[in-house]
Amino acid sequence: MSERQLRVKLSYRLPVDPLEIRSMADYDLALLLTDTWFDYDESRKAKENLISNWSFNPENGSYLFRVNINKKWSNGDLLTSQDLVWNLRRSIKLNTQFGKAISSIIDVDSIKTPDKNSIIIRTKDNKPSETFFQRMGGQPLAIVHISDVNPNTLKLISNKVTIGPYVLRENNPIEIRLEKNNYFNSENKQAPKEISIKQADRLFNIDDFLNKKTWENIIQVNSFLLPETEKLFKIKKLSFWTRGHDRVSLLKPMSKNNLSLTKALLIEISNQLDGIKFENLPLNVKRATSLQPIGYPLFDTIKPKKNKSKYNKNIKILTPIAQSNEYQKKLLQPIFEALNVKVTWDFKTKSEFGEFFLMADQHDLALFDFGVADPELSTWIGIVTTNKFIHLDSGDYEKFQEISKLSDTPESVAKYKDLLRKSYDLGNYVPLFHFSTLSIGHENIDFKAIKELDETVNYSKINIK
């Protein structure tokens, strides 16, 4: 390995269209090949990036955005206002989730580009919108070059021109090779000059990595580590970084049969978990006590109500096959035994889990996890209503829709929190643990340049000693 080459194994696919991000590997590659309108400070407020500055005109309810004149594509062309607006319209025309969110906030038809460095955008309610800034800074809305897109389908077909920190030099079934974009202005002088990526092996042995018996010099794993692996990790004192608690595991009632008894059991499990100390959980894992995503830290404490009702004594739990779920099974089993509850664990592959999840009457509970890195209100409304993680009354669904139409006010956030609290207090779900993606590097890797709010590991911010 050369002195400034980074070797990583990921589950990947190319070309990576930011509008089609499905996995953390997609995020990783999108961060390297694209860039966003805004960056963010520690308080989640937008700051300049591809947009250098902006102002709001209350008289006509419009923002004036100025394009950063120092930003260039990897072919040397200057970034223009037309580039940004074309990408914005593409996300809307493709009817993506993010495109829908943006079009609900701004008047797309009235967008103007007075010159190559200016954009005028009017909000639908003629008021400033914090949600707009958070949405436009999201990685799924990072921009791509028009020459890499099929003009008929608007789908990304190549990654030849980039505005991100790296350029795609080679893509074959065995390996992807990226080289630094010489036109990208980076403050990190120690960033890798080249990044090589290979397909992740499902049977990857983390102990081999820790003992330097593998090809890569950085890996990403779920932070639920086996005790012996965690011990070896700490002994070697390797550099590591996590995204924060970006995933949450849930226990959720499934079958409508005896639903009240199942909810009573979930509330009792919450009561039991609140009495257990979890200081010894591996690395960056902690007990989750809510499903409330607004602000940092993402989760406030919500104490479950005491429940004296009877509950099911024989239950069947559906869960996908994953190391984290095996770990949680070990933590939950003693609680079930203490409650005199007999449990049948039904582990399925991820694809099978989705199928059985829809057949709710075959299982009493489902144990699973999902990403919660995004603290935006509109994202969470979509997560809760679209994926049906939580049982809601019909009237509650209507309230969710009403909240989604409100402006960015403390009132909308408070109403949303109240609905989640109501669902939690009724035993409609039990949040178990927050856990995160853990990146581990050999001794020549330094993660200190990566900020806490970074959604994933941006390899251009890694220092190679």
KASULVEN-V945726 format. One record per backbone hydrogen bond with DSSP energy under -1.0 kcal/mol. CO is the residue of the C=O (numbers start at 0). NH is the residue of the N-H. E is the energy in kcal/mol with one decimal. If there is no record, write none. Layout:
[[CO/NH/E] [CO/NH/E]]
This chain:
[[1/4/-1.4] [3/192/-1.8] [3/193/-1.6] [5/195/-3.1] [6/216/-1.9] [7/197/-2.1] [9/199/-2.2] [16/19/-2.7] [17/20/-1.1] [22/26/-1.7] [23/27/-2.5] [24/28/-2.2] [25/29/-2.5] [26/30/-2.5] [28/32/-1.6] [29/33/-1.7] [31/165/-2.6] [34/142/-2.3] [35/49/-1.2] [36/50/-2.2] [38/46/-2.9] [40/43/-1.9] [44/40/-2.2] [46/38/-2.4] [49/67/-3.1] [50/48/-2.3] [52/65/-2.6] [54/63/-2.7] [56/60/-1.3] [56/61/-1.4] [60/122/-2.1] [61/56/-3.2] [62/120/-2.1] [63/54/-1.5] [64/118/-2.2] [65/51/-2.6] [67/70/-1.5] [70/78/-2.5] [72/75/-2.1] [76/72/-3.1] [79/83/-1.4] [80/84/-2.4] [81/85/-2.5] [82/86/-1.8] [83/87/-2.1] [84/88/-2.7] [85/89/-2.0] [86/90/-1.9] [87/91/-1.2] [88/92/-2.8] [89/93/-2.1] [90/95/-1.7] [91/94/-1.4] [95/99/-2.5] [96/100/-1.9] [97/101/-2.4] [98/102/-2.5] [99/103/-1.2] [101/104/-1.6] [101/105/-2.4] [104/123/-2.8] [105/107/-1.1] [106/109/-1.0] [107/110/-1.6] [111/119/-2.8] [114/117/-1.4] [115/80/-2.5] [116/66/-2.4] [118/64/-3.1] [119/111/-2.1] [120/62/-3.5] [121/106/-3.1] [122/125/-1.1] [128/132/-1.0] [129/133/-2.1] [130/134/-2.7] [131/135/-2.7] [134/137/-1.6] [135/36/-1.1] [137/140/-2.0] [138/141/-2.3] [144/147/-1.8] [145/148/-1.3] [147/156/-3.1] [147/157/-1.3] [149/153/-2.7] [154/149/-2.8] [161/73/-2.5] [164/180/-2.8] [166/178/-2.4] [169/176/-2.8] [174/171/-2.1] [175/196/-2.7] [176/168/-2.5] [176/169/-1.7] [177/194/-2.3] [178/166/-3.3] [180/183/-1.9] [186/188/-1.0] [189/463/-2.0] [192/179/-1.7] [193/5/-2.6] [194/177/-2.7] [195/7/-2.7] [196/175/-2.6] [197/9/-2.3] [200/203/-2.0] [204/208/-1.3] [205/209/-2.5] [206/210/-1.4] [207/212/-3.3] [208/211/-2.1] [216/441/-1.9] [218/439/-2.5] [220/437/-3.5] [222/224/-1.3] [225/229/-2.8] [226/230/-2.2] [227/231/-1.9] [228/232/-2.5] [229/233/-2.2] [230/234/-2.1] [231/235/-2.0] [232/237/-1.0] [238/440/-2.6] [240/438/-3.0] [243/245/-2.0] [245/371/-3.7] [246/434/-2.0] [247/369/-1.8] [248/431/-2.8] [249/367/-1.9] [250/429/-2.5] [251/365/-2.0] [255/258/-1.2] [257/261/-2.0] [258/262/-2.5] [259/263/-1.9] [260/264/-1.7] [261/265/-2.1] [262/266/-2.3] [263/267/-1.8] [264/268/-2.3] [265/269/-2.1] [266/270/-2.0] [267/271/-2.2] [268/272/-2.7] [269/273/-2.0] [271/274/-1.2] [272/275/-1.6] [277/280/-1.6] [282/284/-1.3] [285/433/-2.6] [288/301/-1.2] [312/341/-3.3] [314/343/-2.1] [315/363/-2.0] [315/364/-1.9] [316/345/-3.0] [317/366/-2.9] [318/347/-2.3] [321/325/-1.8] [322/326/-1.9] [323/327/-2.3] [324/328/-2.1] [325/329/-1.5] [326/330/-1.3] [327/331/-2.4] [328/332/-2.5] [331/335/-2.2] [332/336/-2.3] [333/337/-2.2] [334/338/-1.5] [335/340/-3.0] [336/339/-1.3] [341/314/-2.5] [343/316/-2.7] [345/318/-2.1] [347/320/-2.7] [348/352/-2.9] [349/353/-1.7] [350/354/-1.5] [351/355/-2.7] [352/356/-2.3] [353/357/-1.1] [357/359/-1.2] [358/361/-1.8] [359/362/-1.3] [362/254/-1.3] [363/253/-2.7] [364/317/-2.8] [365/251/-2.1] [367/249/-3.3] [369/247/-2.1] [375/379/-1.8] [376/380/-2.1] [377/381/-1.6] [378/382/-2.1] [379/383/-2.6] [380/384/-2.3] [381/385/-2.4] [382/386/-1.4] [392/396/-1.5] [393/397/-1.3] [394/398/-1.6] [395/399/-2.3] [396/400/-2.0] [397/401/-1.9] [398/402/-2.4] [399/403/-2.0] [402/405/-1.7] [406/408/-2.0] [408/412/-1.4] [409/413/-2.5] [410/414/-2.3] [411/415/-2.0] [412/416/-2.4] [413/417/-2.1] [414/418/-1.7] [415/419/-1.9] [416/420/-2.7] [417/421/-2.3] [418/422/-2.1] [419/423/-2.4] [420/424/-2.9] [421/425/-1.3] [422/427/-2.2] [423/426/-1.8] [429/250/-2.0] [431/287/-2.5] [432/248/-2.5] [433/285/-1.8] [434/246/-1.5] [435/222/-1.7] [436/242/-1.1] [437/220/-3.0] [438/240/-1.9] [439/218/-2.2] [441/444/-2.5] [443/464/-2.2] [445/462/-2.4] [446/449/-2.0] [450/453/-1.2] [457/460/-2.4] [462/445/-2.3]]
